[in-house]
Amino acid sequence: MGEFAGSARTAVAAVLDSAAWRDVGTREYRFFTESIRRQPRMERMFCRAVGTCCVVIGLLNVGIQGNPLGPHGAVQRLINLMVTLSCLVAGLWWVRRSWPSRGGALAFVVWVDLASVTNVWAIDSPEARFGIACIISFGGLYASVALGWRVVAAHCMFGVVYIAGLVWLAVAVEGRVLWPLMPFVTVPLTVVVAVPGIVQFIVEMARREAQVVTAESTLDPLTGVLNRRGWRMRAQRFVGDHRAPGVVVVAVLDIDDFKQVNDGGGHAFGDAVLRAMAQRLVANRDVASVARLGGDEFVVAARLPGEAQLPAFAACLGERLFADRPTPVTVSVGVAYVAAAGAAPTASDLEVAADRAMYTAKRAGGDGYVVVEHRAA
């Protein structure tokens, strides 16, 4: 009973987490995007599948125009035609493989829901309305795959209110009897609410399992930051993003005389030094990514407003650890940078340049930093 109560409190806390709602779908969409982009063929297939569904829905909507249960009157036909055109436009947009941002993905789900609602109100037959209402499950399925449970929950609540509104219209306004309509009500409720919910549950379980496996293979177990493999996967995406202004920075850090630190203080103290280094780098607001490459060597990626901030940034990275001890732990830092709007080096190029700069700092006695600008060969 206590375990159930604890799970219930956790679930309620997740639902009421305002910060998570402000960033709704961010984590899930990033995971989905990164996963599908590892296989460009799958990305193309997904975009074309979504686009084809939009086009097919639009073409089916054309057929409603001449159906006896379809729209009657100029206004209803115009509404139906506008929804049809929006379906065709959205379909062509997807087929052209325009991968949306998270905001674009959310807007797509909202468009599916609102287009379905708009289209349904142009239909005269209650039975036909309930059938067409099933179309919004398309948005729910997309959300369950790409945007996570919060978006799916909001979509399902909207769907319930939507279908309840159709019931009210048929019974209270048009004078229909509820019981004969129940088979028509059950189908959209199942398709709009239950199906996306079940798909979301399956996708969420698979996503969490994949995240556990990914974390085990890309994180350093001692410090909790990225390992070499994780760094390779993430660094190039960061360095290759030239949309933001400023300078892209890669810095390599090496603890001075770490063998003596380890031998003098013991392995437990050596581990504490490595963890302290990782925690300090993670806490630096300018740092976007931190990795331990092995031993006592760390690497970070950052984006700064301009070159003027480089000395202060490098000095901050190279601050002494355990400064209150008789013999503080010092760090040598090598920093390589390139203007974000300039040439596009690889993360490996910047890492090599930063590593050379770090060894230059070590040869100068350590406990310092060297900053170099990376220039294309």
Secondary structure as GFF3:
##gff-version 3
##sequence-region A 1 377
A	DSSP	alpha_helix	2	15	.	.	.	ID=ss1
A	DSSP	alpha_helix	18	22	.	.	.	ID=ss2
A	DSSP	alpha_helix	26	37	.	.	.	ID=ss3
A	DSSP	alpha_helix	40	64	.	.	.	ID=ss4
A	DSSP	alpha_helix	74	95	.	.	.	ID=ss5
A	DSSP	alpha_helix	102	120	.	.	.	ID=ss6
A	DSSP	alpha_helix	126	133	.	.	.	ID=ss7
A	DSSP	three_ten_helix	134	136	.	.	.	ID=ss8
A	DSSP	alpha_helix	137	146	.	.	.	ID=ss9
A	DSSP	alpha_helix	149	168	.	.	.	ID=ss10
A	DSSP	pi_helix	169	173	.	.	.	ID=ss11
A	DSSP	alpha_helix	178	189	.	.	.	ID=ss12
A	DSSP	pi_helix	190	194	.	.	.	ID=ss13
A	DSSP	alpha_helix	195	218	.	.	.	ID=ss14
A	DSSP	alpha_helix	228	239	.	.	.	ID=ss15
A	DSSP	beta_strand	247	255	.	.	.	ID=ss16
A	DSSP	alpha_helix	258	265	.	.	.	ID=ss17
A	DSSP	alpha_helix	267	283	.	.	.	ID=ss18
A	DSSP	beta_strand	287	294	.	.	.	ID=ss19
A	DSSP	beta_strand	297	304	.	.	.	ID=ss20
A	DSSP	three_ten_helix	307	309	.	.	.	ID=ss21
A	DSSP	alpha_helix	310	317	.	.	.	ID=ss22
A	DSSP	beta_strand	331	339	.	.	.	ID=ss23
A	DSSP	alpha_helix	347	363	.	.	.	ID=ss24
A	DSSP	beta_strand	368	373	.	.	.	ID=ss25
###
